[in-house]
């Protein structure tokens, strides 16, 4: 199947809008707002923190559902039948996200918090930070993947396939991998809470998105294609996703604001392994994609998908497993702090290196066709 014919199977996700263009600015403003509001109104945020049921903070849950659900509507399970058409990018995505990334993140967490920073952090706190890093490393990005792909002019159809594959794997692999790595680092695993979190933040939004997609496809307006109906719906609900993201950032930094302001060195220490992980994983995926002669519009998003985290899931699970004010929750919030500027810097690297990348993937040099990458 050619690039164009596969692209015809994908819903039109849309171009880069005002929000995406100034994403780093909005997130920075919301981080500042969260820190300020958390300092000015600590009782209000304490009341929000108390709104929980079965270890699930209801405020965070609602915001994350609002953020994730619109993107889940874009997940097309029918696209999975095209996996074999161009397998290389899918192979890299699966290998990086599920065979490399969780384990390198756990290894870096142990290295820095049990060894390098051992004299600076209490052992019990170190285990909490390691747990937060593990949750980030085991949660590959879903919602923001489309943004990174669009910013690098990636193939939207292939990105859709990658997201669909990742989400299916996440349903079955996230909990076992987290449990394995938490067990390796001697942290008790509350299986019931972990499985509940996967159900709430992965399975239910994914099923809701699939149901909505099917309903839209079967009930599109006269003369309107199913893809157009889906695009119209996702465009209408996108503002709720944006509001959910920005409100989540404000709430999370409001919850953790005092710790962040009081202990900036701790935030810097947590950021070190996250930065090494992000740039290291990107380098591995990007170089492998180039060496394997994967076309740029597939290889570039592939590397970014492997680097980015589903921080919404990591934050929610950390709060459920360890508590709102735990070190694990703080580590995932630092992940939010690091995520956007790092990913935007990688987008710039990708776009600036396009000529270099394509010099090693030319069909004339490789003797292979882009349709099989």
C-alpha positions as MATLAB code, in Angstrom:
seq = 'XXXXXXXXXXXXXXXXXXXXXXXXXXXXXXXXXXXXXXXXXXXXXXXXXXXXXXXXXXXXXXXXXXXXXXXXXXXXXXXXXXXXXXXXXXXXXXXXXXXXXXXXXXXXXXXXXXXXXXXXXXXXXXXXXXXXXXXXXXXXXXXXXXXXXXXXXXXXXXXXXXXXXXXXXXXXXXXXXXXXXXXXXXXXXXXXXXXXXXXXXXXXXXXXXXXXXXXXXXXXXXXXXXXXXXXXXXXXXXXXXXXXXXXXXXXXXXXXXXXXXXXXXXXXXXXXXXXXXXXXXXXXXXXXXXXXXXXXXXXXXXXXXXXXXXXXXXXXXXXXXXXXXXXXXXXXXXXXXXXXXXXXXXXXXXXXXXXXXXXXXXXXXXXXXXXXX';
ca = [
       0.000    0.000    0.000;
       1.376    3.411   -0.914;
       1.745    6.395    1.358;
      -1.173    8.174   -0.302;
      -3.576    5.260   -0.109;
      -2.834    4.666    3.556;
      -3.263    8.351    4.256;
      -6.729    8.162    2.754;
      -7.707    5.786    5.583;
      -6.901    8.302    8.312;
      -9.196   10.962    9.737;
      -8.065   14.494    9.146;
      -6.600   15.441   12.493;
      -6.142   19.032   11.449;
      -3.320   21.518   11.185;
      -1.338   23.266   13.849;
      -3.616   25.690   15.632;
      -3.065   28.676   17.839;
      -2.835   26.480   20.934;
      -0.215   24.107   19.551;
       1.871   26.959   18.124;
       2.214   28.571   21.540;
       2.061   25.392   23.601;
       5.178   26.115   25.652;
       3.858   29.581   26.535;
       0.462   28.285   27.718;
       1.998   25.517   29.784;
       4.536   27.910   31.332;
       1.760   30.357   32.223;
      -0.313   27.566   33.782;
       2.670   26.304   35.781;
       3.178   29.827   37.110;
      -0.532   30.175   37.838;
      -0.589   26.852   39.674;
       2.391   27.795   41.833;
       0.889   31.201   42.626;
      -2.608   29.931   43.382;
      -1.264   27.055   45.464;
       0.630   29.543   47.609;
      -2.246   32.014   47.916;
      -5.062   29.527   48.479;
      -3.616   26.438   50.171;
      -6.931   25.576   51.875;
      -8.746   25.538   48.549;
      -6.246   23.111   47.032;
      -6.343   21.023   50.194;
     -10.114   20.764   49.739;
      -9.618   19.661   46.127;
      -7.080   17.103   47.298;
      -9.629   15.675   49.740;
     -12.114   14.959   46.948;
     -11.206   11.346   46.332;
     -12.819    7.947   46.211;
     -11.051    4.551   46.280;
      -7.666    6.344   46.177;
      -8.689    8.212   43.001;
      -8.677   11.995   43.130;
     -11.933   12.993   41.457;
     -10.736   16.397   40.251;
      -7.685   14.925   38.524;
      -9.792   12.093   37.100;
     -12.339   14.430   35.507;
      -9.668   16.688   34.022;
      -7.712   13.771   32.602;
     -10.827   12.249   31.053;
     -11.624   15.614   29.467;
      -8.087   15.768   28.103;
      -7.724   12.206   26.854;
     -11.174   11.310   25.510;
     -11.146   13.631   22.432;
      -7.800   12.170   21.351;
      -9.043    8.615   21.886;
     -11.750    9.285   19.306;
      -8.936    9.595   16.758;
      -7.737    6.056   17.512;
      -8.903    3.872   14.630;
      -8.665    0.164   15.383;
      -9.346   -0.541   11.703;
      -5.960    1.020   10.936;
      -4.298   -1.923   12.677;
      -4.811   -4.028    9.562;
      -2.205   -1.831    7.850;
       0.582   -2.729   10.290;
       2.210   -5.129    7.828;
       2.128   -2.613    4.973;
       5.017   -0.552    6.375;
       6.334   -2.420    9.411;
       9.627   -0.699   10.201;
       8.251    2.339   12.026;
       5.875    0.158   14.050;
       8.712   -2.183   15.031;
      10.799    0.757   16.262;
       7.855    2.241   18.164;
       7.041   -1.028   19.928;
      10.676   -1.825   20.721;
      11.439    1.616   22.125;
       8.201    2.091   24.072;
       7.894   -1.378   25.570;
      11.277   -3.138   25.459;
      13.692   -0.265   26.135;
      12.154    2.889   27.594;
      10.569    1.551   30.827;
      13.739   -0.301   31.779;
      16.181    2.517   30.990;
      14.018    4.917   33.018;
      14.016    2.533   35.981;
      17.785    2.022   35.640;
      18.448    5.771   35.533;
      16.178    6.305   38.549;
      18.039    3.693   40.580;
      21.429    4.975   39.418;
      20.785    8.570   40.390;
      18.639    8.243   43.503;
      20.284    5.171   45.023;
      23.855    6.022   44.018;
      24.654    9.478   42.614;
      22.225   11.442   44.825;
      22.320    9.027   47.761;
      23.854   11.596   50.126;
      21.306   14.256   49.216;
      18.026   12.346   49.547;
      16.623   10.082   52.272;
      16.319    6.427   51.144;
      12.530    6.335   51.627;
      12.109    9.484   49.535;
      14.455    8.101   46.889;
      12.220    5.052   46.433;
       9.231    7.318   45.886;
      11.008    9.329   43.210;
      12.119    6.135   41.490;
       8.509    4.930   41.491;
       7.362    8.163   39.836;
      10.031    7.841   37.156;
       9.008    4.236   36.500;
       5.404    5.312   35.971;
       6.521    7.942   33.472;
       8.802    5.537   31.616;
       6.107    2.872   31.291;
       3.463    5.258   29.901;
       4.068    6.098   26.211;
       2.383    9.246   24.972;
      -1.061    9.179   23.380;
      -2.746   12.579   23.349;
       0.185   14.812   22.365;
       1.589   12.401   19.771;
      -0.489   14.004   17.030;
       0.909   17.441   17.900;
       4.535   16.305   17.678;
       3.814   14.506   14.413;
       2.130   17.567   12.922;
       4.987   19.847   13.977;
       7.440   17.657   12.036;
       5.075   17.142    9.057;
       4.788   13.473    9.857;
       2.542   11.024    8.055;
      -0.799   11.401    9.926;
      -2.041    7.969    8.854;
       1.072    6.252   10.150;
       0.920    8.212   13.394;
      -2.641    6.992   13.780;
      -1.512    3.381   13.376;
       1.275    3.873   15.931;
      -1.115    5.391   18.469;
      -3.620    2.586   17.948;
      -0.957   -0.084   18.453;
       0.427    1.660   21.534;
      -2.974    1.999   23.158;
      -3.845   -1.649   22.619;
      -0.506   -2.745   24.097;
      -0.900   -0.304   26.990;
      -4.151   -1.920   28.084;
      -2.349   -5.209   28.689;
       1.287   -4.241   29.328;
       1.281   -1.108   31.490;
       0.252   -2.713   34.779;
       2.552   -5.786   34.509;
       5.591   -3.705   33.523;
       5.007   -1.195   36.326;
       4.476   -4.017   38.822;
       7.654   -5.766   37.637;
       9.802   -2.650   37.886;
       8.339   -1.526   41.201;
       8.989   -5.018   42.523;
      12.569   -4.939   41.312;
      13.095   -1.684   43.217;
      11.497   -3.198   46.348;
       8.391   -1.026   46.307;
       5.153   -2.712   47.334;
       2.714   -3.026   44.449;
      -0.984   -2.447   45.279;
      -2.338   -4.453   42.360;
      -5.976   -3.504   42.901;
      -5.248    0.217   42.701;
      -2.916   -0.232   39.738;
      -5.471   -2.204   37.743;
      -8.227    0.261   38.683;
      -6.071    3.106   37.378;
      -5.495    1.346   34.053;
      -9.248    0.744   33.775;
     -10.121    4.364   34.544;
      -7.472    6.167   32.520;
      -6.808    3.821   29.593;
      -9.541    1.244   29.039;
     -12.643    3.382   29.641;
     -11.481    6.422   27.573;
     -10.304    4.088   24.806;
     -13.631    2.227   24.691;
     -15.569    5.497   24.892;
     -13.535    6.875   22.004;
     -14.103    3.712   19.944;
     -17.866    3.817   20.616;
     -18.043    7.499   19.691;
     -16.055    6.908   16.520;
     -18.337    4.053   15.465;
     -21.464    6.086   16.253;
     -20.181    9.068   14.250;
     -19.243    6.896   11.287;
     -22.693    5.331   11.223;
     -24.612    8.546   11.807;
     -22.779   11.051    9.630;
     -24.766   13.770    7.921;
     -26.028   13.238    4.396;
     -23.196   13.790    1.937;
     -20.604   13.806    4.721;
     -17.988   11.069    4.881;
     -17.362    9.211    8.171;
     -13.905   10.785    8.377;
     -15.399   14.264    7.980;
     -17.949   13.524   10.708;
     -15.202   12.374   13.061;
     -13.087   15.431   12.231;
     -16.064   17.721   12.858;
     -16.717   16.111   16.236;
     -13.093   16.142   17.386;
     -12.821   19.771   16.316;
     -15.874   20.602   18.417;
     -14.607   18.839   21.563;
     -10.962   19.844   21.167;
     -11.399   22.961   23.348;
     -12.384   20.692   26.249;
      -9.170   18.722   25.754;
      -7.136   21.930   25.760;
      -8.926   23.212   28.856;
      -8.396   19.837   30.511;
      -4.663   19.947   29.833;
      -4.172   23.500   31.076;
      -6.427   22.999   34.108;
      -4.578   19.785   34.972;
      -1.262   21.627   34.922;
      -2.661   24.370   37.167;
      -4.136   21.873   39.638;
      -1.040   19.662   39.777;
       1.311   22.552   40.373;
      -1.129   24.003   42.872;
      -1.016   20.706   44.795;
       2.786   20.479   44.694;
       3.560   24.206   44.532;
       4.895   24.635   48.061;
       7.330   21.739   47.706;
       8.519   23.044   44.335;
       9.089   26.543   45.703;
      10.698   25.358   48.925;
      12.976   22.723   47.356;
      14.117   23.844   43.891;
      17.251   21.685   44.177;
      15.077   18.591   44.548;
      13.193   19.488   41.362;
      16.515   19.847   39.541;
      17.676   16.456   40.826;
      14.489   14.745   39.625;
      14.829   16.454   36.249;
      18.337   15.073   35.607;
      17.390   11.431   34.840;
      14.294   12.616   32.975;
      16.397   14.789   30.669;
      18.956   12.044   30.072;
      16.166    9.576   29.338;
      14.378   11.893   26.918;
      17.373   12.860   24.798;
      18.888    9.376   25.009;
      15.732    7.555   23.902;
      15.196   10.080   21.121;
      18.763    9.574   19.900;
      18.377    5.792   19.843;
      15.073    5.835   17.964;
      16.106    8.562   15.496;
      19.437    6.938   14.620;
      17.899    3.486   14.265;
      15.165    4.879   12.002;
      17.760    6.575    9.792;
      20.049    3.546    9.706;
      17.069    1.348    8.782;
      16.158    3.826    6.024;
      12.714    4.640    7.370;
      11.260    7.665    5.506;
      11.568   10.942    7.388;
       7.805   11.488    7.699;
       7.607    8.172    9.567;
      10.994    8.047   11.328;
      10.856   11.534   12.838;
       7.457   11.113   14.547;
       8.509    7.594   15.487;
      11.434    8.956   17.515;
       9.270   11.618   19.139;
       6.535    9.108   20.015;
       9.143    6.970   21.750;
      10.423    9.955   23.720;
       7.172   11.554   24.852;
       5.302   10.341   27.949;
       1.631    9.850   28.755;
       2.198   12.030   31.804;
      -1.537   12.304   32.444;
      -1.698    8.564   33.123;
       1.527    8.595   35.144;
       0.297   11.437   37.357;
      -3.096    9.843   37.931;
      -1.627    6.435   38.787;
       1.016    7.970   41.074;
      -1.691    9.807   43.005;
      -3.798    6.646   43.237;
      -0.922    4.387   44.284;
       1.091    6.637   46.569;
      -1.006    9.690   47.413;
      -1.377   13.225   46.172;
       1.536   14.636   48.163;
       3.883   11.677   47.689;
       7.331   11.801   46.180;
       6.089    9.616   43.325;
       3.387   12.157   42.458;
       5.964   14.966   42.655;
       8.271   13.116   40.242;
       5.475   12.760   37.693;
       4.627   16.457   38.053;
       8.274   17.269   37.335;
       7.765   15.102   34.263;
       5.097   17.586   33.162;
       7.543   20.436   33.815;
      10.205   18.782   31.650;
       7.990   17.288   28.932;
       6.890   20.254   26.860;
      10.161   22.231   26.567;
      12.122   19.028   25.906;
       9.705   17.839   23.209;
       9.664   21.249   21.521;
      13.479   21.282   21.513;
      13.457   17.826   19.901;
      10.977   19.041   17.275;
      13.471   21.784   16.393;
      16.302   19.242   16.211;
      14.239   16.993   13.948;
      13.235   19.778   11.568;
      16.788   21.181   11.442;
      18.292   17.751   10.701;
      15.859   16.717    7.974;
      18.475   17.099    5.231;
      21.003   15.004    7.148;
      18.394   12.342    7.884;
      17.213   12.073    4.301;
      20.770   11.868    3.000;
      20.952    8.438    4.627;
      17.493    7.226    3.582;
      17.421    8.051   -0.121;
      15.703    5.240   -2.067;
      18.431    5.501   -4.691;
      21.071    4.733   -2.077;
      19.087    2.163   -0.160;
      17.488    0.352   -3.059;
      14.307    0.017   -1.049;
      10.878    1.559   -1.418;
       9.273    3.889    1.105;
       6.112    1.867    0.918;
       7.665   -0.926    2.953;
       9.099    1.230    5.746;
];
